[in-house]
Amino acid sequence: MLNIAPTLLLLLAVAVTACAPKSELATQEVSSSRYVGGLTSDGLVEFYLGIPFAKAPVGDLRWMPPQPLEENTANFSSTIKAREFAPACMQGPHLTNWYKEVIQSFGGDPDSFLQPKVSEDCLYLNVWKSRDIDERAEPSKRPVLVFIHGGSNKGGWSYEPNYLGEQLAKRGIIVVTIAYRVGAFGFFAHPELDQVNFGLLDQVAALTWVKENIADFGGDADNVTVAGESAGANNIEYLMASPIAKGLFQRVAHQSGGSVMHDRTSKDVHEALGSTLAGRVLGEDANGGIKALRKASSKQIINAAHEVYANHYFDPVVDGHSVIEPLSQSIESSTFAEVDLLIGANADEWTVYVEDSETIDSWLNKNLPHLNVAAIKRVLNNGESAIKQLDRLITAHYFVCPSLSLANANSKHGGNSWFYQFSRVRPGALAASMGAYHGAELPYVFGTHDDWLPTNQQDLDVGESVMSYWVNFAKTGNPNGVNAIQAALPHWPAYKNDGDLIQNINTEIISQVHSSQKLCEILMPNR
């Protein structure tokens, strides 16, 4: 990883702005406010960027649940500019470095990617909707897709290049992307604090804003799909189990998540690390506790957190409020939300992370020492290289098997599940070495293919199918086409215990039993 000081990144940060001509404006009345957004360059989609959904979590509100906006505050002036993205939530260079390394792996210029401006004042969301060309037409409620970004709950922001909602909005849905506090600001615990999981609470606050306000944009507040990738998908699992998120969404698109089902951390661990962070930041004044820590600068906290949380994953933890019990227990209980579920993972999630010195034996000994190594090797031994076999093992453990388990549980509870494996590999030797890596499906889902990504007509065709599946799912809870225009879209069978077919998405889309199903029967035999 590149080692760039967070303070230097902050000095070099740039704000990302919308590219619509300044003369092209769009307006939207929401409650007592009038938002002034913009139009995309083709004039077909309105966008409203940087809409606040909670008070700024700064000062005394640091490490507090998100507080609702009040209409008598400055946030509710009569006219609010909504044409620029708000700062990303406070974070170090973790995700920026990831992007740089992926760009470099594809032969692009890593310096072309810049970290956005960051701030603790970051609880904002963005909305895209297609424009009503015929103003005489009767208004209709549009399905809503709310996207939660990934980034290990340590970084990320709502307007990363592959989260822009223009192309999906053109297909008849409203797209909302949301921010939430990350790292030591969003998933911090301390013995003096009653609440924890602040980043998860931010997501609930954003979904509540959607529930209360999306109708003003023409959206259907009773037809909301919450979508997320990686940590975003993991967070959705907690939302499905949380009583405070009940009724805020009806459908879930779960991309490359599931690792959180292994219950990797606890509140006690979080509190111990929080106390260590306080000692590191405050030094001899550590007895000042949370009150003193809230007065520390964000730079002090970021710098200390880089060391204190170096080997820690910021999962939500059981707190008795937002998370009632371990997720592995919730998934098997009747309290878990019954939803329409589109879920899956990529074929080569871990290829780019495999260490040259790692072997199947060493990885199993470190992570799953209780399992039958010989049985696992027999399933993996299909002529692939050692790296491919190790990738398949780790991908199955962290992504595929937990996701299959979640699909099974949802079906048992009465929900409809649709499972996919994304296996498209972009053209060229560099792309072949990376495979269908973690996050590879995102440009296809959003119709956003970065300039540094090798893209041909096959990629565009795959993208059209993927967008059709996701939009169909957001509209009806079923990814299959319902009209003659989409008749050529390959049928996607529902995933059930008595019918284990999944949709393998590549240049050819086929229904099949998942290639890691037998492996999952060993890795997660009780699910």
N, C-alpha and C positions, 0 to 999 in steps of 0.2 A: 504494500500500500504506500501511496505517496505520503510523505510526512510534512505537511504544511501547517504552520501554526494557525489556529482558529482566528487569532487577532489579525493576522495578515490577510486571511480570507475576507474578514469583515471589511477591512480597508479597501479591498479590491472588488467588493461585491457590487453587483449591478441589479437594478430593478428590471423585471421583465414586464413589458407593456404590450397592450394589444396593438395589432398592426392595422386596424381599420382607419380610413381617412378621418381626420378630425371633423370634417363637415358631415359625415354620416353618423347620425346619432339615433339612439333608440331610447324610449322612456317607458318606465313601468311604475305604476302606483302600487305601493305596498303599505298597507295600514295607513299611517299618517305621513308617510314619506314618498317622495318621488325620486326614483333612481334614474340617472342618466347614463345609459350604457352605450354600446356601439353596434355596428353591423360588420359582419365579415366582408372581405373584399368583393365577394360575389353578390352581396346584398341579401342573401337567403337566410342568414341566421343572426339573431340578436344575441348579444352577450352582455352580461352584467357581472362585473368582476369586483372582488374585494367587498362583498356585502357582509357587514358585521352580524354575528348571530349570538354574541355574548359580550359582556364587558371585558375590557382588556385585563388579563390575569397578571397584573403588575402590582408592586408595592405590597400592601396588606392582602391582596388577592392572589399573590403567588402561593402555590400549593393550597389553593382553595377550590371547591367545586365551581364550575363556570356560573357566573351570576347573570341573570336575565337583563337585557337592555331595558332602560326605562325611557318612556317617550318624552320626558322632560329633560333628557340629557342632550348633549351636543350631537350624539350619534343619530338623533332623530330630527335633524334640521329639515326644512321643507323640501330642499333639493340636495341630493347626495350624488356626487360623481362616482360612477362605477365602471370606469373604463381601464383601470390598471389593477393588476394583481397586488394584493397586500403582501407585506413581508412574510417570508416563511417563518415557522416557529423556530425559536432559538435552538441551535444545534452546531456541532462541529463539522468537519469536512468529510465525515464518514461516507455519505451518499455521493457527494461530488466526486470523491476519489473513485468510487465504484464506477460511475459513469465514465470517468476519464480512462480507467483501465479497460472497460468494454470497448470504448471508441478506439483505443490504441490496438486492442486485439483484432479489430476489424480493419486496421491499417489507416484509420483516420487521425486527425490532429487532436490530441487530448486537450490542448489549450483552448480549443474552440468551445469547450463547455465551462461556463462560469457559475459559481454558486450564487443564488439570489441573495438579496438583502435579507437579513434575519433579524427577528425582534421577539421579545416576549409578548408584545401586543400583536397577536397573530390569529385571533379567532374569527376568521372570515371564510366565506364560501363564494363559489362562482356558479353562474347559471347560464346555460345555452338553450335557446329555443328557436325553432324555425319561425320565420316571419310569416304573419298572416297577410299574404299578398292581396287577397280579396277581403276587404274590410266588411263587406256585406254578408259574408258567410256566417252561419250560425257557429258560435264558439263551441268547442268540444273539449272535454277533459283529456289531457294527454298523459300517458304513462310516464313515470318519473324513475330515472336511474341515478342513485346517489353513490358516488365512488369514493372509497376510503383508500388512500395511498399506502404503499408499503415503505420499507426502510428499517426493518428490525425494531420498530418503535423507538428508534434512536435518531432517525433522520427522515428526510423526505418532505415533500410539499405538494399542495393540491394542484399545481400547474406545471409539473414536470412535463417535458416535451410530449410524452405519450399519454397524457391524461386530458388533453384538450377535447372538448365535447362537440366541436363543430360538425364532424361527419356523422356522428350518431344522431345529433339533433335533426339533421336533414331527413332522417328516416322516420320522423314522427314521434320522437320521445323528447322529454326534457331531461337534460343532463346537469347534474349538480356535483361539483367536486368540493370536498371540505378539508379544512385544516384541523389539527389537534395537537396539543402539546406532546412533545417527544422527550426521550431521554430522562435526565435528572429533573426536568421541569414537568414532565407528564406522567412519569411512573416512579415517583419518589415516595418513600415512606419514612416515618420518623416516630419514635415513641410518643411525642407530644401531639401528633396529628390524629384526629378522629377519622379522617377520610384518606383515601389513597386512590389509585387508578384514575388520576385526573384526566389523562388522555382519553380514556374510555368514556368518562363523563362528558368530555367535550363532544365526542361523537354523538352521544345521546342528545346533547343540547342542539347540535346541528340538525339532527333528524327531527327534533321537536320543532325547530324553526321551519323545516320543510313541511311538516304536518300542518302547521298553523298558517303558512304563508304561500305555499306553492300554488294554491288555487288562483291567486292573483296573477300568476304567470300563465294560467291556463292548464295547470297540472292537476292530476287526480291524486289527492292526498290519501286515497284509499287503494291506490295501485302503485306502491313504491317498491322498487327493487334496490336493495343495498348490495353493492358490488365492491370487491376488494381483492388485492393481490398480495401474496406473501404475508407480512405482518398485518396488512389490511384485512385479509381473509381470516387470519387468526383472531383478530379483534371481533369480527362478525360472529364467530362462534360464541364468544362471550356475550355479545348482544342477543344472540338467539336464546341464551340461557338466563339473561338478566331480567328480573321483574320490572326494572325501571325503563326497559326498552320495549315493553309489551305494547303491541298495537302500532308501532311506528313504521313497520314495513311488513310486506306480505311475501316477498320473494328474495332469494339470495343467489348471487353469482359469486362463487367461491373459487378463486384462482390461485393455485400453487401455495396453499396453506395447509394446515393440519398438524404441524409440528407442536403446536401448543397443547395438543391432547396428551402429550407425554408429561404434563404437569411439572415443568422444569424448575419452578422456583416457588417461594412462599413469602408471606408477609413478614415473617421473622427474618428471613434473609434480606428482604428489602429494608427493613428497619435497621438492621445491623449496618448495612452499607450506608444508609442515610445518616446514621450517627457518625460513621467514619468520615463521610463527606463534610459534616458540620465541623468535626475536629480539624479537618484539613483546611477548610476555608477560614474558620474563625480562630484557630490556634488557641492561645491562652484565654480567648473570650468565648470558648465553646460553651461555657455555662449559660451564655445568653440564649442558647437554644434557637427555636424556630424564629422568634421575634428578631433576634440579631441576624439570623441567616437570611431573612427576608430583606434585610437592608444591604446585603452583599451585592456586588455587581454581577450581572449575568456572565461577564467574562471570567470572573473569579470562579463561579460555579462550573462553567464549561471546562475550564482548565483543570480544576480538581476532579471533576467527574471523569475526565479522560483517563485518569489513573485509577480512581476508586472503582469504576465500573468497567474496567478493561476487559474482563472475561465474563461479564454479566449480560443476560438477555432480559430486556425489559418487558416481560409478559405481565399482563394483569394478574392480580393475586386475590385470594379469598379475603374479603373485607366485611362480609355480612350486610353489605348494602348494594353495591353494583355487581359483585360476584358472591353468590351465596355459598357455593360449595365447589370443590375441584371440578374442572370441566369434564374430566373423564367420567365422573359420576352423573353430572347433569345430562350428558348426552344419552344416557341409558334411562333417564327418568321421564315420567309423563309430563313434567313441567317444561321440558325443552320445546321451543317453538316449532310447531308444525308449519312448514313453508314449502313453496315450490323452490326446488334447489337445482341449480346448474353448477356443477362442481367438477374439478379435474386438476391435472398437473401436466407439466411438460415432460418430454421423454428423457431429457438430459439435464435435469435441474442442477446437478452438482459437478458436472464435468469441469467447469472453469475453476472450481475450488479444490479439486483433488490434489493433494501434495504428492510429489514424486516418490517420497519415501513411504507413503501409506500403502498398506496391503489389506486384503480382505481379513486376514488373520489379525493384524494389529488393530484394525478398526473395530472388529467384533469384540476383541479382548478388552478394548477400552470402553466400548459403548454398550455391548450386549453380551457380556461374558457368560450368561446363563443359557444361551441358545446353542443348538446343535450345529456346529460349524460345518461338519461334513454334509449334513442335509442341505444347508444353505448353498454350499459350493456346488452340489449336484444340480440344484435348480439354476444357478447362475452360469454353469458351464455349457454355453451354447455356441462356442466358437468365437465369441467376441474377445477383444483385447482385455488385458487385466484392468486397465483404466476404465473401460466401458463397463466391465462387470462390477467394479467398485462403485462407479457412478450409479448403476442400476440399483445396487444394494442401498446406498445412502438416499437416493431419490425415493425409493420405496419406503424406507423407514420414516423419513421426515415428511413426505408429501403424499405419495400414492396410497399407502395403507391406511393412514388416518383418514384420508378423504373418502376412501371406499367404506370405511367404518361409519363415517358420518352419513354417507348416502344410504347405507343399510339402515341406520338408526332412524333417519328421516322417513324412509319407506315404512318401517315398522310402526312409526307413530301416525301414519296415515298421509304423509306428504308425498309429493311426486318428486322423483330425483332423476337427473339427467347427467351422466358422467362422460367426460371427454379425456382424451390424451392428445396433447398438441405436439406433433412430431415434425413439423415443417422446419427444414434447415435451409438457410439462405444460400444462394449460389457462391461458389468460390472455395478455394482451399482453406482460407482463414476461417470462413464460416463453418466449414466441415469439421474443423478441429474443435469448435465450440459446441456443435450440436444444437438441439433445441434447448437452449440454456434458460436459467431462471430469469423470467421477465420477457422471454422471447415472444410470447403471444400478445403482449400489450399493443405494439404498433398495428397488429391485425384487428384487435378488438376496437380500437379507436380510429383506425384508418389514418394513422400518423406514422409515416416511415421516414426516419431521420435521413438527412443527406449522406451521412457516413455509413448507413446500412446498405449493403448490396441488395438491390430490389429489382426484380424483373416482373414480367407480366403474370407469371405463375404466383408470385407473392401477392400481387394485386387481386388476382382471382380468389386466392385463399382468403384474403382479407374481406372480400365481398361476401363470401359464405359465412365467415365468422361473424361479421357485423349483422348479417341477416339472422343468424341463430340468436345472438344476444338481444337484438331488438325485438324479435318475435317473442322471446322469453319474457322480456320486460312488459310487453303488451298483453300477453295471454297466459304466461306461466308455462308455455310449451315452446321449445325452440324451433319446432317444425313450421314450415310455411302454411298459410291458410288461404292463399289465393293463387290464381293462375300464373301470376308474374313469378312467383317463387316455386313453381312446380318442379323446377330442375334441382332444387336444393335437396341433397340426399336426406332420406328419412333418418331421424335420430330416435332410436327406441328408448323408452323409459327404462331406467335401471332399477331392478327389483331383486329381491333375494332369490326368486325362482327364475330369473332371467338376467344373467350377469353381462349383458352386452353393453359395451361402451362405444363412444364415437371417436375413432382415430382420425384426427384432423391433419391432413397433409395435402399435397397436390391432388391426391385421390382420397376421398373421404369414405371410410368404410366402417361398418359396425362389426365388432369383434369382442371376444373376451380379453380383458386387459392382460398384457404380456407379463405383468408382475403379480397376477392374482395368486398363483401357487406360492410365490415368494411371500406374499402377505399372509397366507395361511400359516406360515412358519413364524413370521415376525410378530403378528398380532393374532394368535390362534383363538382368542376368546371374543373376537369382535367380528 
